[in-house]
Amino acid sequence: MVISTVNVNGLRAAAKKSPGFSDWLSASAADVVCLQEVRAEESQLPAEVASPPGWHAVFAPAAAKGRAGVAVYSRVEPDAVRVGFGEAEFEGSGRYLEADFGRVSVASLYLPSGEVGTERQDEKERFMKTFLPYLVERRKELEARGRDLVVCGDWNIAHREADLKNWRGNVKNSGFLPEERAWMDRVFGEAGYVDVVRGLFPDQEGPYSWWSYRGRAFDNDTGWRIDYQVATPGLAGRVVEGRVERYPDRAGRWSDHAPVTVRYQV
């Protein structure tokens, strides 16, 4: 099973670009593709984007128009789909969608971005506080039935110094705050999940998956690794290969994030 995840930074805009999202999807070897920041309802998307030939698509838009939104595209129809993770505040936020494929559940996550000293950061912290217990219980539930989970998406946190180029300049900024990094420690510690891509590149800076559109961040590879595939140990132990599909040049970018793709033996 090949799984890709990418924050499209607005699916309508990404699909209009040339090359764009649709070109990438048609050439992709993925079996499942998780999208974040779709920023549109299914009815607002062109037919070739909402329902591309050869793909099943499930959307979880945000109640707030033009914000957030996640989706899962798959070669086969999911066995079951769940929207949200049981927390009332975030049920209509377009931030979590989980689909079952045989013994593997694949989730698309768009964890809120924050800004220190604002309500956005408060929202992010509330999400983190309620999402971690879900991860703990969901792992127990699935493993008791011989199943696995991989949570793919934009986690909006760089876990380690190796996960962003300019870490010294960001220690007081949302996305690299000590308390956020400690929360990620708990995801990989007490919750028992595995950072799949970091496991493949344990001693490497990056590979980064997001670069600001400002300045020459992409050209200089001054990026952040905030897009993850976070898997239960059983599935993580069956990783064959993985990579960030970095764009060949600035002109070829159709999002400020690049797809993160992993091949699993299932």
C-alpha positions as CSV (number, residue, x, y, z in Angstrom):
1,M,0.0,0.0,0.0
2,V,1.4,3.4,-1.1
3,I,0.1,6.3,0.9
4,S,0.7,10.0,0.1
5,T,-0.2,13.1,2.1
6,V,-0.1,16.7,1.1
7,N,-1.5,20.0,2.3
8,V,-2.8,21.5,-1.0
9,N,-3.2,25.0,0.2
10,G,-6.6,25.3,-1.5
11,L,-7.5,22.5,-3.8
12,R,-9.2,24.6,-6.4
13,A,-6.1,26.8,-6.8
14,A,-3.8,23.8,-6.7
15,A,-5.8,22.0,-9.5
16,K,-5.8,25.1,-11.7
17,K,-2.0,25.4,-11.8
18,S,0.1,23.8,-14.6
19,P,1.7,21.7,-13.6
20,G,-0.8,21.2,-10.7
21,F,-2.5,18.8,-8.3
22,S,-4.4,17.0,-11.1
23,D,-1.1,16.4,-13.0
24,W,0.5,15.0,-9.9
25,L,-2.4,12.8,-9.0
26,S,-2.7,11.3,-12.5
27,A,1.0,10.4,-12.3
28,S,1.0,9.2,-8.7
29,A,1.5,5.5,-7.8
30,A,-0.4,6.0,-4.5
31,D,-3.2,3.8,-3.5
32,V,-4.5,6.3,-0.9
33,V,-3.9,10.1,-0.9
34,C,-4.7,12.3,2.1
35,L,-5.3,16.0,1.5
36,Q,-5.4,18.9,3.9
37,E,-6.5,22.5,3.6
38,V,-8.9,21.7,0.8
39,R,-10.9,24.9,1.5
40,A,-13.9,23.8,-0.6
41,E,-16.9,21.6,-0.5
42,E,-17.2,18.8,-3.0
43,S,-19.9,20.7,-4.9
44,Q,-17.5,23.6,-5.4
45,L,-14.9,21.5,-7.1
46,P,-14.7,20.7,-10.9
47,A,-15.9,17.2,-11.6
48,E,-12.4,16.1,-12.7
49,V,-11.1,17.1,-9.2
50,A,-14.0,16.0,-7.1
51,S,-14.2,12.6,-8.7
52,P,-11.0,11.9,-10.8
53,P,-11.2,8.8,-13.1
54,G,-10.0,5.8,-11.2
55,W,-10.4,7.3,-7.7
56,H,-12.9,7.4,-4.9
57,A,-13.0,10.6,-3.0
58,V,-14.4,11.4,0.5
59,F,-14.4,15.0,1.8
60,A,-14.8,16.5,5.3
61,P,-15.2,20.2,4.7
62,A,-15.2,22.8,7.5
63,A,-18.4,24.6,8.5
64,A,-16.5,27.8,8.1
65,K,-16.5,28.5,4.4
66,G,-13.1,28.6,2.7
67,R,-11.2,27.2,5.7
68,A,-9.5,23.9,6.5
69,G,-11.1,20.8,5.1
70,V,-9.6,17.4,4.6
71,A,-10.1,14.6,2.1
72,V,-9.1,11.0,1.3
73,Y,-8.7,9.8,-2.3
74,S,-8.4,6.1,-2.8
75,R,-8.2,3.6,-5.7
76,V,-10.8,1.4,-4.0
77,E,-13.8,2.5,-2.0
78,P,-13.2,2.6,1.7
79,D,-14.8,-0.1,3.9
80,A,-15.9,2.6,6.3
81,V,-15.4,6.3,6.9
82,R,-15.5,8.4,10.1
83,V,-15.4,12.2,10.3
84,G,-14.0,13.8,13.5
85,F,-12.6,12.2,16.6
86,G,-15.5,12.6,19.0
87,E,-14.7,16.1,20.3
88,A,-17.8,18.4,19.8
89,E,-15.8,21.6,19.3
90,F,-14.0,20.1,16.3
91,E,-16.7,18.0,14.7
92,G,-17.4,20.5,12.0
93,S,-13.9,21.9,11.7
94,G,-12.8,19.9,8.7
95,R,-9.7,18.7,10.4
96,Y,-9.9,14.9,10.8
97,L,-11.2,12.1,8.4
98,E,-10.5,8.4,8.9
99,A,-11.1,5.7,6.3
100,D,-10.7,1.9,6.6
101,F,-9.0,-0.2,4.0
102,G,-8.8,-3.9,5.0
103,R,-6.7,-4.1,8.1
104,V,-5.4,-0.5,7.9
105,S,-7.2,2.7,8.8
106,V,-5.8,5.8,7.1
107,A,-6.5,9.3,8.6
108,S,-6.1,12.7,7.1
109,L,-5.3,15.3,9.8
110,Y,-5.0,19.0,9.6
111,L,-4.0,20.1,13.1
112,P,-4.7,23.8,13.7
113,S,-1.9,26.3,13.1
114,G,-1.3,28.8,15.8
115,E,0.1,32.2,16.7
116,V,1.5,32.9,20.1
117,G,-0.8,35.1,22.2
118,T,-3.9,34.7,20.1
119,E,-7.1,32.6,20.1
120,R,-5.6,30.6,17.2
121,Q,-3.0,29.2,19.6
122,D,-5.6,28.6,22.2
123,E,-7.6,26.6,19.7
124,K,-4.5,24.6,18.7
125,E,-3.8,23.8,22.3
126,R,-7.4,22.6,22.9
127,F,-7.2,20.4,19.8
128,M,-3.9,18.9,21.0
129,K,-5.3,18.3,24.5
130,T,-8.3,16.3,23.2
131,F,-6.6,14.6,20.2
132,L,-3.9,12.8,22.2
133,P,-6.4,10.7,24.3
134,Y,-8.1,9.8,21.1
135,L,-4.9,8.5,19.6
136,V,-4.2,6.5,22.7
137,E,-7.7,4.9,22.8
138,R,-7.9,4.4,19.0
139,R,-4.6,2.5,19.0
140,K,-5.8,0.2,21.7
141,E,-9.1,-0.4,20.0
142,L,-7.6,-1.2,16.6
143,E,-4.7,-3.3,17.8
144,A,-7.1,-5.4,19.8
145,R,-8.8,-6.3,16.5
146,G,-5.5,-6.9,14.7
147,R,-5.7,-3.6,12.8
148,D,-3.4,-0.6,12.3
149,L,-3.7,3.1,11.9
150,V,-1.6,5.7,10.1
151,V,-2.4,9.4,10.7
152,C,-1.2,11.4,7.7
153,G,-1.2,15.1,7.4
154,D,-0.1,18.6,8.4
155,W,0.6,18.4,12.1
156,N,1.8,22.0,12.2
157,I,4.6,21.2,14.6
158,A,8.3,20.5,13.9
159,H,9.2,17.9,16.5
160,R,13.0,18.2,16.6
161,E,15.7,20.7,15.7
162,A,16.4,18.6,12.6
163,D,12.9,19.3,11.5
164,L,13.4,22.9,10.5
165,K,16.3,24.8,9.1
166,N,16.1,27.9,11.2
167,W,15.2,26.3,14.6
168,R,17.1,28.8,16.7
169,G,15.0,31.7,15.3
170,N,11.7,29.9,16.0
171,V,11.9,28.6,19.6
172,K,9.3,31.2,20.6
173,N,7.1,30.8,17.6
174,S,4.1,28.5,17.2
175,G,5.1,25.3,15.5
176,F,8.3,24.9,17.5
177,L,7.3,25.9,21.0
178,P,8.7,23.7,23.8
179,E,5.2,22.7,24.9
180,E,4.3,21.7,21.3
181,R,7.4,19.6,20.9
182,A,6.7,18.0,24.3
183,W,3.3,17.1,23.1
184,M,4.8,15.3,20.1
185,D,7.1,13.5,22.5
186,R,3.9,12.1,24.1
187,V,2.5,11.1,20.7
188,F,5.7,9.0,20.1
189,G,6.0,8.1,23.8
190,E,3.0,7.3,25.9
191,A,0.7,7.0,22.8
192,G,3.2,4.6,21.2
193,Y,3.1,5.9,17.6
194,V,6.0,6.0,15.2
195,D,7.2,8.9,13.1
196,V,7.6,6.9,9.9
197,V,9.7,9.3,7.8
198,R,12.0,10.2,10.6
199,G,12.6,6.5,11.1
200,L,13.7,6.3,7.5
201,F,16.1,9.3,7.8
202,P,17.2,9.2,11.4
203,D,20.3,11.3,11.1
204,Q,19.3,13.7,8.3
205,E,18.1,17.3,8.6
206,G,14.7,17.3,7.1
207,P,13.6,16.2,4.7
208,Y,11.5,19.3,4.8
209,S,7.9,19.4,3.5
210,W,6.9,23.0,3.8
211,W,8.6,26.2,2.5
212,S,7.4,29.7,2.9
213,Y,6.4,31.5,-0.4
214,R,8.4,34.5,0.9
215,G,11.9,35.2,-0.3
216,R,14.0,32.3,-1.5
217,A,13.0,29.8,1.2
218,F,12.4,27.0,-1.3
219,D,15.5,27.7,-3.4
220,N,17.6,27.6,-0.2
221,D,15.7,24.7,1.3
222,T,14.9,26.8,4.3
223,G,12.0,24.6,5.3
224,W,10.0,22.8,8.0
225,R,9.1,19.2,8.3
226,I,5.6,19.4,9.6
227,D,3.8,16.9,7.3
228,Y,4.0,13.4,8.9
229,Q,2.9,9.9,8.5
230,V,2.4,8.7,12.1
231,A,1.7,5.0,12.4
232,T,1.0,2.3,14.9
233,P,4.1,0.2,15.5
234,G,2.8,-2.8,13.6
235,L,2.4,-0.8,10.4
236,A,5.5,1.2,11.0
237,G,7.5,-2.0,11.1
238,R,6.3,-2.8,7.6
239,V,7.6,0.3,5.9
240,V,9.5,-0.4,2.6
241,E,10.5,3.2,1.6
242,G,9.4,6.8,1.8
243,R,10.3,10.2,0.6
244,V,9.2,13.8,0.3
245,E,8.3,14.6,-3.3
246,R,10.1,17.9,-3.4
247,Y,9.2,20.0,-6.5
248,P,12.0,20.2,-9.1
249,D,11.9,24.0,-9.0
250,R,10.0,27.0,-7.8
251,A,7.9,27.2,-11.0
252,G,6.7,23.7,-10.5
253,R,5.2,24.2,-7.1
254,W,1.4,23.9,-6.8
255,S,1.4,24.2,-3.0
256,D,3.7,25.5,-0.3
257,H,3.8,21.9,1.0
258,A,5.2,18.9,-0.9
259,P,3.6,15.4,-0.9
260,V,5.0,12.9,1.6
261,T,4.8,9.4,0.2
262,V,5.4,6.0,2.0
263,R,5.2,2.5,0.7
264,Y,4.0,-0.2,3.3
265,Q,4.0,-3.9,3.0
266,V,0.5,-4.9,4.1
